[in-house]
Amino acid sequence: MASRSATHSLATACQTATTDSRGTDSKKPEAPALKVGEGSSSSQVLVKPGHREGLLQPNKQKQLATSRSLVHYLRGRAVSTWSSARLLGFEGKLHSSTVLRLPEILTERQLALGTLNKIFASQWLNSRQVVCGTKCNTLFVLDVQSGQINRIPLIRDRVPILSRDQPTTGIHAIELNPSKTLLATGGENPNSLAVYQLPTLDPLCLGDRHAHKDWIFSIAWLSDTVAVSGSRDGTMALWQVDPDRNASIALQNDGKFPVYTHIYPKHIEAIPKANSNIGNHRVRALAFSGMNQELGAASVDGYFHLWKAGNTLSRLLSFRLPYGQESMCLTYCNDFSLYVVGSYSHVTFLDLRRGHQNIQPLSLYECGTGVRSLSVYQHIVTVGTAHGSLLFYDIRAQKFLEERASASLDSFLGPTGRKLKLTCGRGWLNRDELWVNYFGGVEEFPNALYTHCYNWPEMKLFVAGGPLPSGLHGHYAGLWS
């Protein structure tokens, strides 16, 4: 049923794209040139009127030039009569329209994960598997179709943790390198950086030597072999990963047991301390701009820091965010060259080419919530809140997506003025003595959505988290498609 809804929505999106491209006045003269990729943030290409589009008769050429319907597009693609520029232009509009319409047709299927506690991080490995990390220090791969869970052994420090019975703080970050051949996350010791090979998930190396003294909160890959980790101790560590070196060690071992190397950071950098409260200097989130080779960092004290990323980290600037209280997440939008920061009460957009800010921050006070996860795809920002809901913001239109006046997917009625909000299910909550004694046995707690990740080719969204109070044990996981 979910796939049928997605297919139906795609057809509706196609029809919408066709209607938008035709306009409202059919008597208007045709423009002298067609802008390919119009409405997207990519650079525009002009197709000149005299451009050859195959050996066509003049009347047929005119018909194809003026018709932009999905039927003509598919027919033209099948017989190769459309130029590559026109195909890209139409597909760009089609994809942009689909991205805009997808959130309103997503439906939830909750996933049962046993007694796991609070999912903090997640990433898609392929079309049906998601890798997740939890507060209870469990790293696992979830098959979203069958619900099967496969746990991944955590990599241990060279020097063992003093007491393995002490409470763990969990895995807060999971990141795949650009080629999706390596996965970086936390080790058994949450202060250490663990790197696995993909797709086998064999351990490759562990950064446990002379690096962080507190939990790793965030990880960003600068290239396929260079990663940066941000820690609760207020430092960032730059790591060089060498897959070939570990492969040679594995051959010497004859594959008798898993082996991995212990690595040192190439460079350690501490963020500036704005006040004497050491607890506020935590590096909470990182985001990398490959175009500018710059690394952004958000700290708990409400500051944003920018670093030039190379063989070392060189700080470019630091400034206090206007709404930086409890900055929790950070991402980078390539299409608009924006850093997007999520905090307790706002989502803040930073365009560092034109000053610190030129887009009005989004206030979430009216929703009575805070931001716990962020992602950007093309012009749509997805916001995961602390109260179990997803909101969607259109950067181009500078407004939240709104509910439509009709529930019908075929309807083109206008928006209602109400924000489009997807509310997640109850998940699972451990009703233990702490729940009874400290929370009065309250049956329902909204789940903070600590992580979400899209599988855009298949129009799927994985969302996960758990109850916001630190003492409560529980989780939520759902597949929206």
Secondary structure, DSSP 8 states (H G I E B T S, - for coil): -HHHHHHHHHHHHHHHHHHHHH-S-TTS---SSEEETTTSSS--EEE-TT---SS--HHHHHHHHH---HHHHHHHHHTT-S-HHHHHHHHHHHHHHHHHHHHHH--EEE---TT---EEEEEE-SSSEEEEEETTS-EEEEETTT--EEEE-----SS--S-TTS-------EEE-TTSSEEEEE-SSTTSEEEEETTT--EEEEE-SS--SS-EEEEEESSSSEEEEEETTSEEEEEE--HHHHHHHHHHHTTSS---EE---SEEEE----SS-GGG--EEEEEEETTTTEEEEEETTSEEEEEEESSSEEEEEEEE-TT-TT--EEEEETTTTEEEEE-SSEEEEE-TTSSS--S--EE-GGGT--EEEEEEETTEEEEEETTSEEEEEETTTTEE-EEES-S-TT----EEEEE-EEE----EE---HHHHHHHTT-S---EEEEEEEEEGGGTEEEEEEEESSTT--EEEEEEE-
